[in-house]
Structures are given as structure tokens and as C-alpha cells.
Amino acid sequence: MRVTCLWYGGPSYAHPYPEDAERFPSLRAARRSFRRRLHDPYYPCVSDNPENGASMWVFAGDEVGEYPDWVIRFGPRGGVVRERS
């Protein structure tokens, strides 16, 4: 299932706009991309703080809606958590 995502890197990043949306071929690919950005030098200062760190709003399909279908974030022990919105 193709997904569209809005990614936020944490407190040192601006909130994304719909025109910043990224498309992935699957939810699994979006989750892998989210995890890799924590250590990717292209994305400096990404926060893995579970309270106010990086997050990704995930929308099923090719469009950004009003509310995401899922939210991907870092959990309290450093893992990637996917929650239904």
C-alpha cells in the first residue's frame, strides 16, 4: 500500500507543510526511512526523544488528509513505534 508522509525531525526543525510530503511504496519503507534519519548526516539534530522528538504522520494513499492514519515516532526505549491515529 502506497503511503504519503509528513516528517518532523524534532525541536530544531520547522513543522512540515503538505507540499513537503514524501511518498513511499509501503508503510514498511516509510518506517525504515524514519529510523535511518536518526543517524543520517543529511538530517542533522534529529531528536529521538519520545515526548517531543521526531515523528512522521502517515496517510494511506497519495494525498495528505486532515488527520493521519498512523503516526510513527521513537518509543521510550529507542525503538520505532507505529500508532493508529
MARZATI-897826 format. One record per residue (C-alpha): z, x, y. Coordinates in nm, 4 decimals, decimal comma. Layout:
N
        z        x        y
        Z        X        Y
...
END
This chain:
85
        z        x        y
   0,0000   0,0000   0,0000
  -0,1082   0,1443   0,3332
   0,1698   0,1647   0,5964
   0,1877   0,2241   0,9700
   0,4870   0,4129   1,1111
   0,6597   0,4879   1,4384
   0,8565   0,8129   1,4105
   1,1522   0,9133   1,6288
   1,2896   1,2676   1,5963
   1,6357   1,2156   1,7416
   1,8104   1,2511   2,0791
   1,5784   1,5255   2,2066
   1,2687   1,3061   2,1540
   1,1246   1,0164   2,3505
   1,1020   0,6818   2,1740
   0,7541   0,6189   2,0307
   0,5008   0,3724   2,1660
   0,2660   0,1635   1,9481
  -0,0204   0,3969   2,0401
   0,1804   0,6803   1,8750
   0,1631   0,5017   1,5375
   0,0794   0,7071   1,2310
  -0,0859   0,5693   0,9195
  -0,0086   0,6780   0,5656
  -0,1727   0,5765   0,2371
   0,1642   0,4747   0,0885
   0,5329   0,4335   0,1586
   0,5970   0,7389  -0,0593
   0,3654   0,9532   0,1573
   0,5444   0,8348   0,4735
   0,8809   0,9217   0,3207
   0,7616   1,2711   0,2208
   0,6273   1,3316   0,5713
   0,9589   1,2184   0,7202
   1,1566   1,4609   0,5017
   0,9269   1,7590   0,5781
   0,9578   1,7205   0,9559
   1,3216   1,8275   0,9471
   1,2180   2,1891   0,8760
   0,8678   2,1904   1,0273
   0,8395   2,4195   1,3345
   0,5769   2,1823   1,4788
   0,8622   1,9309   1,5254
   1,1477   2,1327   1,6828
   1,5009   1,9966   1,7181
   1,4654   1,7105   1,4681
   1,8119   1,5711   1,4029
   1,9332   1,4710   1,0565
   2,2445   1,3055   1,1985
   2,2776   0,9713   1,0131
   2,4180   0,7952   1,3208
   2,1578   0,8786   1,5871
   1,9145   1,1216   1,4278
   1,5540   1,0911   1,3200
   1,4199   0,7616   1,1947
   1,0873   0,6087   1,1052
   1,0008   0,2417   1,1458
   0,7593   0,1444   0,8708
   0,5241  -0,1535   0,8915
   0,3253  -0,2782   0,5926
  -0,0472  -0,2656   0,6673
  -0,2443  -0,1213   0,9581
  -0,0667  -0,2799   1,2549
   0,2616  -0,2279   1,4376
   0,4526  -0,5558   1,4428
   0,7543  -0,6735   1,6343
   1,0007  -0,5677   1,3622
   0,9571  -0,3030   1,0909
   0,9516  -0,3897   0,7221
   1,1561  -0,0785   0,6406
   1,3484   0,1918   0,8246
   1,3579   0,5469   0,6874
   1,6411   0,7738   0,8028
   1,8678   1,0526   0,6817
   2,1770   0,9409   0,4921
   2,5314   1,0764   0,5251
   2,4771   1,3419   0,2551
   2,1394   1,4597   0,3863
   1,9126   1,2530   0,1626
   1,6346   1,0272   0,2854
   1,7309   0,6600   0,2853
   1,4859   0,3686   0,2971
   1,6328   0,0363   0,4081
   1,4787  -0,3077   0,4302
   1,4787  -0,4170   0,7904
END
